[in-house]
Amino acid sequence: MVYFPDAGTPATADTAAAAVWIERIDSEYREMPGLRLTLAQAARLWGLQASQCRALLGALVQRGRLVETPDGFYCLVGGLRRARL
């Protein structure tokens, strides 16, 4: 399990540890463009608490790197089109 330094406060994407995780998650999605994960799957994959994972994935959505589908999957922007082909 990964713990952010500010574990006593709500998880945010503003810490140095979060920046490292954001880069790691972004690189994994770039390496596997068809990757589609729910929040629970992503948290298990990276060994994160759900609140931490939600903050990290949310930061990537805000940056335009990922999109959250209506059915709750996170995928690379443009990955929806590839997944449907």
N, CA, C and O atoms as CSV, one atom per row, in Angstrom:
chain,resi,resn,atom,element,x,y,z
A,1,MET,N,N,0.853,-1.177,0.000
A,1,MET,CA,C,0.000,0.000,0.000
A,1,MET,C,C,0.892,1.230,0.000
A,1,MET,O,O,1.904,1.272,0.700
A,2,VAL,N,N,0.521,2.215,-0.774
A,2,VAL,CA,C,1.260,3.469,-0.848
A,2,VAL,C,C,0.560,4.499,0.010
A,2,VAL,O,O,-0.663,4.629,-0.041
A,3,TYR,N,N,1.316,5.220,0.785
A,3,TYR,CA,C,0.751,6.262,1.632
A,3,TYR,C,C,1.349,7.596,1.244
A,3,TYR,O,O,2.568,7.730,1.142
A,4,PHE,N,N,0.504,8.574,1.029
A,4,PHE,CA,C,0.969,9.915,0.739
A,4,PHE,C,C,1.391,10.565,2.055
A,4,PHE,O,O,0.865,10.206,3.108
A,5,PRO,N,N,2.326,11.513,2.019
A,5,PRO,CA,C,2.781,12.152,3.248
A,5,PRO,C,C,1.647,12.789,4.042
A,5,PRO,O,O,1.709,12.838,5.270
A,6,ASP,N,N,0.624,13.273,3.367
A,6,ASP,CA,C,-0.496,13.920,4.049
A,6,ASP,C,C,-1.660,12.952,4.225
A,6,ASP,O,O,-2.815,13.313,3.999
A,7,ALA,N,N,-1.351,11.725,4.627
A,7,ALA,CA,C,-2.374,10.679,4.712
A,7,ALA,C,C,-3.507,11.029,5.673
A,7,ALA,O,O,-4.592,10.455,5.580
A,8,GLY,N,N,-3.271,11.961,6.591
A,8,GLY,CA,C,-4.313,12.339,7.527
A,8,GLY,C,C,-5.344,13.276,6.926
A,8,GLY,O,O,-6.382,13.536,7.534
A,9,THR,N,N,-5.061,13.783,5.736
A,9,THR,CA,C,-5.985,14.695,5.072
A,9,THR,C,C,-6.512,14.029,3.816
A,9,THR,O,O,-5.948,13.029,3.372
A,10,PRO,N,N,-7.573,14.553,3.236
A,10,PRO,CA,C,-8.084,13.945,2.004
A,10,PRO,C,C,-7.007,13.883,0.926
A,10,PRO,O,O,-6.178,14.787,0.814
A,11,ALA,N,N,-7.024,12.830,0.146
A,11,ALA,CA,C,-6.030,12.655,-0.915
A,11,ALA,C,C,-6.179,13.763,-1.944
A,11,ALA,O,O,-7.285,14.093,-2.369
A,12,THR,N,N,-5.060,14.322,-2.329
A,12,THR,CA,C,-5.059,15.336,-3.382
A,12,THR,C,C,-3.989,14.980,-4.397
A,12,THR,O,O,-3.151,14.111,-4.156
A,13,ALA,N,N,-4.026,15.647,-5.509
A,13,ALA,CA,C,-3.033,15.414,-6.541
A,13,ALA,C,C,-1.979,16.519,-6.517
A,13,ALA,O,O,-1.345,16.793,-7.536
A,14,ASP,N,N,-1.788,17.155,-5.358
A,14,ASP,CA,C,-0.887,18.299,-5.259
A,14,ASP,C,C,0.433,17.997,-4.567
A,14,ASP,O,O,1.264,18.897,-4.456
A,15,THR,N,N,0.667,16.790,-4.101
A,15,THR,CA,C,1.896,16.477,-3.388
A,15,THR,C,C,2.954,15.945,-4.350
A,15,THR,O,O,2.645,15.544,-5.472
A,16,ALA,N,N,4.202,15.947,-3.894
A,16,ALA,CA,C,5.292,15.419,-4.715
A,16,ALA,C,C,5.075,13.932,-4.998
A,16,ALA,O,O,5.332,13.461,-6.107
A,17,ALA,N,N,4.601,13.197,-3.989
A,17,ALA,CA,C,4.337,11.769,-4.192
A,17,ALA,C,C,3.256,11.574,-5.248
A,17,ALA,O,O,3.341,10.667,-6.077
A,18,ALA,N,N,2.244,12.427,-5.213
A,18,ALA,CA,C,1.167,12.322,-6.200
A,18,ALA,C,C,1.698,12.584,-7.598
A,18,ALA,O,O,1.271,11.929,-8.549
A,19,ALA,N,N,2.624,13.530,-7.744
A,19,ALA,CA,C,3.188,13.830,-9.064
A,19,ALA,C,C,3.892,12.608,-9.649
A,19,ALA,O,O,3.802,12.341,-10.848
A,20,VAL,N,N,4.587,11.878,-8.798
A,20,VAL,CA,C,5.262,10.652,-9.248
A,20,VAL,C,C,4.227,9.626,-9.700
A,20,VAL,O,O,4.394,8.985,-10.738
A,21,TRP,N,N,3.157,9.474,-8.917
A,21,TRP,CA,C,2.109,8.514,-9.270
A,21,TRP,C,C,1.382,8.926,-10.540
A,21,TRP,O,O,1.056,8.076,-11.369
A,22,ILE,N,N,1.128,10.204,-10.700
A,22,ILE,CA,C,0.453,10.674,-11.914
A,22,ILE,C,C,1.279,10.328,-13.140
A,22,ILE,O,O,0.738,9.869,-14.146
A,23,GLU,N,N,2.581,10.542,-13.064
A,23,GLU,CA,C,3.454,10.203,-14.192
A,23,GLU,C,C,3.456,8.695,-14.452
A,23,GLU,O,O,3.423,8.259,-15.603
A,24,ARG,N,N,3.495,7.910,-13.389
A,24,ARG,CA,C,3.494,6.451,-13.546
A,24,ARG,C,C,2.197,5.969,-14.200
A,24,ARG,O,O,2.228,5.183,-15.147
A,25,ILE,N,N,1.065,6.441,-13.691
A,25,ILE,CA,C,-0.230,6.017,-14.234
A,25,ILE,C,C,-0.372,6.465,-15.681
A,25,ILE,O,O,-0.832,5.702,-16.531
A,26,ASP,N,N,0.025,7.707,-15.961
A,26,ASP,CA,C,-0.039,8.215,-17.327
A,26,ASP,C,C,0.822,7.375,-18.259
A,26,ASP,O,O,0.394,7.062,-19.370
A,27,SER,N,N,2.018,7.006,-17.835
A,27,SER,CA,C,2.898,6.213,-18.696
A,27,SER,C,C,2.330,4.812,-18.929
A,27,SER,O,O,2.491,4.256,-20.015
A,28,GLU,N,N,1.672,4.240,-17.928
A,28,GLU,CA,C,1.084,2.911,-18.129
A,28,GLU,C,C,-0.059,2.963,-19.134
A,28,GLU,O,O,-0.211,2.058,-19.955
A,29,TYR,N,N,-0.861,4.019,-19.071
A,29,TYR,CA,C,-1.930,4.163,-20.065
A,29,TYR,C,C,-1.345,4.401,-21.459
A,29,TYR,O,O,-1.903,3.911,-22.441
A,30,ARG,N,N,-0.238,5.138,-21.571
A,30,ARG,CA,C,0.376,5.361,-22.885
A,30,ARG,C,C,0.980,4.075,-23.440
A,30,ARG,O,O,0.946,3.843,-24.649
A,31,GLU,N,N,1.534,3.237,-22.561
A,31,GLU,CA,C,2.122,1.976,-22.994
A,31,GLU,C,C,1.053,0.975,-23.431
A,31,GLU,O,O,1.312,0.115,-24.272
A,32,MET,N,N,-0.146,1.087,-22.861
A,32,MET,CA,C,-1.246,0.176,-23.177
A,32,MET,C,C,-2.477,1.004,-23.545
A,32,MET,O,O,-3.382,1.156,-22.725
A,33,PRO,N,N,-2.522,1.543,-24.769
A,33,PRO,CA,C,-3.598,2.476,-25.142
A,33,PRO,C,C,-5.009,1.916,-24.986
A,33,PRO,O,O,-5.952,2.692,-24.834
A,34,GLY,N,N,-5.180,0.629,-25.018
A,34,GLY,CA,C,-6.509,0.028,-24.872
A,34,GLY,C,C,-6.899,-0.239,-23.427
A,34,GLY,O,O,-7.960,-0.808,-23.166
A,35,LEU,N,N,-6.048,0.167,-22.481
A,35,LEU,CA,C,-6.315,-0.089,-21.067
A,35,LEU,C,C,-7.575,0.638,-20.616
A,35,LEU,O,O,-7.716,1.844,-20.818
A,36,ARG,N,N,-8.485,-0.108,-20.005
A,36,ARG,CA,C,-9.742,0.438,-19.463
A,36,ARG,C,C,-9.907,-0.138,-18.070
A,36,ARG,O,O,-10.059,-1.348,-17.903
A,37,LEU,N,N,-9.879,0.733,-17.073
A,37,LEU,CA,C,-9.972,0.280,-15.688
A,37,LEU,C,C,-11.046,1.057,-14.938
A,37,LEU,O,O,-11.224,2.257,-15.146
A,38,THR,N,N,-11.756,0.356,-14.063
A,38,THR,CA,C,-12.648,1.042,-13.124
A,38,THR,C,C,-11.773,1.583,-11.996
A,38,THR,O,O,-10.595,1.243,-11.895
A,39,LEU,N,N,-12.350,2.410,-11.166
A,39,LEU,CA,C,-11.615,2.941,-10.022
A,39,LEU,C,C,-11.111,1.802,-9.137
A,39,LEU,O,O,-9.956,1.811,-8.712
A,40,ALA,N,N,-11.966,0.829,-8.860
A,40,ALA,CA,C,-11.577,-0.296,-8.000
A,40,ALA,C,C,-10.440,-1.099,-8.623
A,40,ALA,O,O,-9.506,-1.492,-7.924
A,41,GLN,N,N,-10.508,-1.346,-9.930
A,41,GLN,CA,C,-9.451,-2.092,-10.607
A,41,GLN,C,C,-8.127,-1.328,-10.575
A,41,GLN,O,O,-7.071,-1.910,-10.328
A,42,ALA,N,N,-8.194,-0.032,-10.823
A,42,ALA,CA,C,-6.983,0.796,-10.819
A,42,ALA,C,C,-6.363,0.829,-9.424
A,42,ALA,O,O,-5.146,0.711,-9.286
A,43,ALA,N,N,-7.180,0.987,-8.400
A,43,ALA,CA,C,-6.664,1.017,-7.028
A,43,ALA,C,C,-5.966,-0.295,-6.690
A,43,ALA,O,O,-4.897,-0.287,-6.080
A,44,ARG,N,N,-6.558,-1.421,-7.080
A,44,ARG,CA,C,-5.927,-2.727,-6.834
A,44,ARG,C,C,-4.632,-2.859,-7.616
A,44,ARG,O,O,-3.623,-3.308,-7.072
A,45,LEU,N,N,-4.649,-2.474,-8.885
A,45,LEU,CA,C,-3.473,-2.614,-9.748
A,45,LEU,C,C,-2.276,-1.870,-9.177
A,45,LEU,O,O,-1.167,-2.403,-9.145
A,46,TRP,N,N,-2.497,-0.642,-8.725
A,46,TRP,CA,C,-1.388,0.181,-8.253
A,46,TRP,C,C,-1.232,0.181,-6.742
A,46,TRP,O,O,-0.367,0.884,-6.219
A,47,GLY,N,N,-2.040,-0.586,-6.028
A,47,GLY,CA,C,-1.906,-0.686,-4.579
A,47,GLY,C,C,-2.202,0.611,-3.854
A,47,GLY,O,O,-1.537,0.948,-2.875
A,48,LEU,N,N,-3.200,1.339,-4.334
A,48,LEU,CA,C,-3.577,2.626,-3.760
A,48,LEU,C,C,-4.913,2.525,-3.034
A,48,LEU,O,O,-5.725,1.645,-3.320
A,49,GLN,N,N,-5.124,3.428,-2.105
A,49,GLN,CA,C,-6.443,3.541,-1.490
A,49,GLN,C,C,-7.375,4.157,-2.536
A,49,GLN,O,O,-6.930,4.923,-3.390
A,50,ALA,N,N,-8.642,3.829,-2.472
A,50,ALA,CA,C,-9.605,4.317,-3.470
A,50,ALA,C,C,-9.609,5.845,-3.553
A,50,ALA,O,O,-9.669,6.403,-4.649
A,51,SER,N,N,-9.544,6.523,-2.407
A,51,SER,CA,C,-9.574,7.989,-2.420
A,51,SER,C,C,-8.337,8.565,-3.089
A,51,SER,O,O,-8.425,9.563,-3.804
A,52,GLN,N,N,-7.182,7.942,-2.863
A,52,GLN,CA,C,-5.953,8.392,-3.516
A,52,GLN,C,C,-6.051,8.172,-5.019
A,52,GLN,O,O,-5.729,9.062,-5.806
A,53,CYS,N,N,-6.492,6.996,-5.408
A,53,CYS,CA,C,-6.595,6.649,-6.819
A,53,CYS,C,C,-7.584,7.571,-7.526
A,53,CYS,O,O,-7.331,8.007,-8.650
A,54,ARG,N,N,-8.697,7.867,-6.881
A,54,ARG,CA,C,-9.698,8.770,-7.460
A,54,ARG,C,C,-9.085,10.149,-7.714
A,54,ARG,O,O,-9.335,10.754,-8.756
A,55,ALA,N,N,-8.286,10.646,-6.772
A,55,ALA,CA,C,-7.646,11.955,-6.928
A,55,ALA,C,C,-6.640,11.943,-8.077
A,55,ALA,O,O,-6.569,12.895,-8.854
A,56,LEU,N,N,-5.865,10.867,-8.182
A,56,LEU,CA,C,-4.858,10.771,-9.243
A,56,LEU,C,C,-5.508,10.643,-10.613
A,56,LEU,O,O,-5.118,11.334,-11.554
A,57,LEU,N,N,-6.495,9.763,-10.729
A,57,LEU,CA,C,-7.191,9.611,-12.007
A,57,LEU,C,C,-7.929,10.894,-12.370
A,57,LEU,O,O,-7.969,11.284,-13.537
A,58,GLY,N,N,-8.513,11.547,-11.370
A,58,GLY,CA,C,-9.199,12.815,-11.599
A,58,GLY,C,C,-8.252,13.888,-12.125
A,58,GLY,O,O,-8.622,14.686,-12.985
A,59,ALA,N,N,-7.024,13.899,-11.600
A,59,ALA,CA,C,-6.037,14.860,-12.084
A,59,ALA,C,C,-5.712,14.604,-13.556
A,59,ALA,O,O,-5.553,15.546,-14.333
A,60,LEU,N,N,-5.616,13.341,-13.933
A,60,LEU,CA,C,-5.339,13.006,-15.331
A,60,LEU,C,C,-6.530,13.326,-16.227
A,60,LEU,O,O,-6.345,13.699,-17.386
A,61,VAL,N,N,-7.741,13.186,-15.712
A,61,VAL,CA,C,-8.932,13.587,-16.471
A,61,VAL,C,C,-8.918,15.100,-16.674
A,61,VAL,O,O,-9.170,15.579,-17.780
A,62,GLN,N,N,-8.626,15.853,-15.613
A,62,GLN,CA,C,-8.581,17.311,-15.710
A,62,GLN,C,C,-7.514,17.788,-16.688
A,62,GLN,O,O,-7.693,18.800,-17.365
A,63,ARG,N,N,-6.406,17.057,-16.761
A,63,ARG,CA,C,-5.315,17.423,-17.672
A,63,ARG,C,C,-5.588,16.993,-19.111
A,63,ARG,O,O,-4.808,17.296,-20.014
A,64,GLY,N,N,-6.692,16.289,-19.318
A,64,GLY,CA,C,-7.048,15.867,-20.659
A,64,GLY,C,C,-6.321,14.626,-21.142
A,64,GLY,O,O,-6.314,14.341,-22.339
A,65,ARG,N,N,-5.710,13.884,-20.231
A,65,ARG,CA,C,-4.986,12.662,-20.590
A,65,ARG,C,C,-5.916,11.442,-20.584
A,65,ARG,O,O,-5.800,10.559,-21.434
A,66,LEU,N,N,-6.840,11.405,-19.614
A,66,LEU,CA,C,-7.781,10.296,-19.492
A,66,LEU,C,C,-9.198,10.818,-19.595
A,66,LEU,O,O,-9.461,12.011,-19.444
A,67,VAL,N,N,-10.098,9.892,-19.855
A,67,VAL,CA,C,-11.524,10.199,-19.855
A,67,VAL,C,C,-12.214,9.129,-19.003
A,67,VAL,O,O,-11.817,7.964,-19.012
A,68,GLU,N,N,-13.246,9.540,-18.272
A,68,GLU,CA,C,-14.055,8.572,-17.530
A,68,GLU,C,C,-15.316,8.323,-18.334
A,68,GLU,O,O,-16.057,9.257,-18.642
A,69,THR,N,N,-15.559,7.072,-18.672
A,69,THR,CA,C,-16.723,6.723,-19.474
A,69,THR,C,C,-17.975,6.730,-18.603
A,69,THR,O,O,-17.869,6.670,-17.378
A,70,PRO,N,N,-19.150,6.801,-19.209
A,70,PRO,CA,C,-20.393,6.771,-18.432
A,70,PRO,C,C,-20.550,5.511,-17.574
A,70,PRO,O,O,-21.233,5.533,-16.550
A,71,ASP,N,N,-19.913,4.414,-18.000
A,71,ASP,CA,C,-20.017,3.187,-17.212
A,71,ASP,C,C,-18.882,3.038,-16.194
A,71,ASP,O,O,-18.700,1.960,-15.629
A,72,GLY,N,N,-18.112,4.121,-15.954
A,72,GLY,CA,C,-17.143,4.124,-14.874
A,72,GLY,C,C,-15.749,3.634,-15.194
A,72,GLY,O,O,-14.974,3.361,-14.277
A,73,PHE,N,N,-15.406,3.514,-16.458
A,73,PHE,CA,C,-14.068,3.099,-16.839
A,73,PHE,C,C,-13.209,4.319,-17.150
A,73,PHE,O,O,-13.687,5.305,-17.711
A,74,TYR,N,N,-11.944,4.238,-16.781
A,74,TYR,CA,C,-10.981,5.274,-17.137
A,74,TYR,C,C,-10.142,4.742,-18.286
A,74,TYR,O,O,-9.611,3.634,-18.218
A,75,CYS,N,N,-10.026,5.540,-19.348
A,75,CYS,CA,C,-9.206,5.141,-20.481
A,75,CYS,C,C,-8.532,6.374,-21.069
A,75,CYS,O,O,-8.912,7.511,-20.787
A,76,LEU,N,N,-7.534,6.117,-21.883
A,76,LEU,CA,C,-6.792,7.169,-22.542
A,76,LEU,C,C,-7.718,7.938,-23.465
A,76,LEU,O,O,-8.564,7.350,-24.138
A,77,VAL,N,N,-7.557,9.255,-23.496
A,77,VAL,CA,C,-8.356,10.066,-24.427
A,77,VAL,C,C,-8.076,9.535,-25.826
A,77,VAL,O,O,-6.915,9.376,-26.204
A,78,GLY,N,N,-9.097,9.265,-26.579
A,78,GLY,CA,C,-8.952,8.640,-27.883
A,78,GLY,C,C,-9.042,7.124,-27.806
A,78,GLY,O,O,-9.217,6.458,-28.826
A,79,GLY,N,N,-8.922,6.574,-26.600
A,79,GLY,CA,C,-8.988,5.131,-26.419
A,79,GLY,C,C,-10.374,4.571,-26.624
A,79,GLY,O,O,-10.527,3.394,-26.948
A,80,LEU,N,N,-11.389,5.400,-26.440
A,80,LEU,CA,C,-12.756,4.942,-26.657
A,80,LEU,C,C,-12.958,4.534,-28.100
A,80,LEU,O,O,-13.554,3.495,-28.385
A,81,ARG,N,N,-12.464,5.347,-29.001
A,81,ARG,CA,C,-12.613,5.055,-30.423
A,81,ARG,C,C,-11.904,3.757,-30.786
A,81,ARG,O,O,-12.451,2.926,-31.511
A,82,ARG,N,N,-10.660,3.582,-30.271
A,82,ARG,CA,C,-9.906,2.356,-30.545
A,82,ARG,C,C,-10.602,1.146,-29.941
A,82,ARG,O,O,-10.615,0.077,-30.550
A,83,ALA,N,N,-11.177,1.295,-28.762
A,83,ALA,CA,C,-11.826,0.171,-28.094
A,83,ALA,C,C,-13.061,-0.288,-28.845
A,83,ALA,O,O,-13.414,-1.465,-28.777
A,84,ARG,N,N,-13.726,0.606,-29.558
A,84,ARG,CA,C,-14.956,0.249,-30.270
A,84,ARG,C,C,-14.683,-0.363,-31.627
A,84,ARG,O,O,-15.562,-1.007,-32.199
A,85,LEU,N,N,-13.474,-0.176,-32.159
A,85,LEU,CA,C,-13.163,-0.709,-33.503
A,85,LEU,C,C,-13.056,-2.202,-33.506
A,85,LEU,O,O,-12.802,-2.801,-34.551
